[in-house]
Amino acid sequence: MLLLALDAFVLMVLLKTITDEEVEFWTAVLIALGTSIGTSVLATVLVEPMGLLGVVLALLISTIILAIAVSRLCGVEIKRAIAIAGGFMLFHVGLQVGMYLIFDRD
């Protein structure tokens, strides 16, 4: 839950920094939740047949879908929405990899 709140906060900061658009916290949480679930499902489906390339493809597809969602929901032009989505995905993946490295004890 804390990671989802961090994702939402980063999305809000990116939107405010890049576009001066205000977005409510719960809207950002829903967008972050949808992005997290979508990225995980895509990565899970694509990693079996494609390996690491499947993860990269899942991130690219998720970034495009997030950019479209941000553009539609927040009224941001598509170029800025792509920048926001790219920054968000970098943060999201970095956070997930960091948590995996910290808590994965074999």
N, C-alpha and C positions, 0 to 999 in steps of 0.2 A: 504494500500500500504506500509505503514511503517512496519507493521508486516511481510509482505512478504520479505522486504529488510532485516529485522532482521533475519528471518529464513535463507535467502540466506547467510548472513554474518556468521551465526553460522555454517552452512554447510561447508562453505569455511574454517573456522578456524578449524573445526574438521578434515577435509581432510588434511589440512596442518600439524596439530599437530600429527595426528596418522600415516600418510603415507608419509609426505613430498611431496605430489602431489599438483601441482598447478591446479586450476580450474578457469575458467573465471567467472566473476560475473553473466553474463546473463545465463550461463549454470546452475549455482547454483540457480538462480531465477526460471528457468524453472523446475528444479528438485523439488525445494521447493513448487512451485505452484502446480505441479502434486501431490505431497505428501499431501498438504493441502486439495485439492479438493477430492482426493481419500479417505483420512481419514474422511472427513466430510460426504461424500456420504455413506461410509461403516457404520459409526456410526449411521447415520440417518436410514438406512435400518435395521440395527441389533438391535437398541435400542427398537423398537416396540415389537418384539417377545421375546427378551431376557433380556431387562432391562439394568442394569449396566454391566452385563456380556457381553452384545453386544458391549458396548463401549470398554471394555478391549480386546475383540476378534478383533474388528476393528483396534485397535492400534497394536496388534500383527501381523495381516495380513499386515497392512501398513508398519510396520517395516521390515518385510521379503521382501516385494516388493521394498522398498527403498534400502535395502541392495543389492538386485539383480541389481537394476538400477545403484547404485554407483559402483558396481563391474564391470558391463559391460561398462558403460560410462567413468569411470575414470581409469580402469585397476587396481583396488585394489583387493587384495585377499579377499575371502569371509569372513574370520574371522574378518579381520579389517573392512570390509564393514558392518558387523553386529554391531560391536562396534560403528561405525560412525552413523549408522541408529538408534541404541538405544539411543545414546546421543542426536541426533537430535530430536527424538520423545519425549524424556523427556523435552527438552527445548520447543518444539512446544506446547505440551499439557500444560505445566506450564504457558506459555505465554497466551494461549487461556483462561485458567481458570482464570488467573489474570485479563485479560481484561474483562471477563464476570463479575467478582466480582466487579471491579471498575466501570464499566459503566451500569450495570443492576440495574436501579432504579425503583422500583415498588411503 
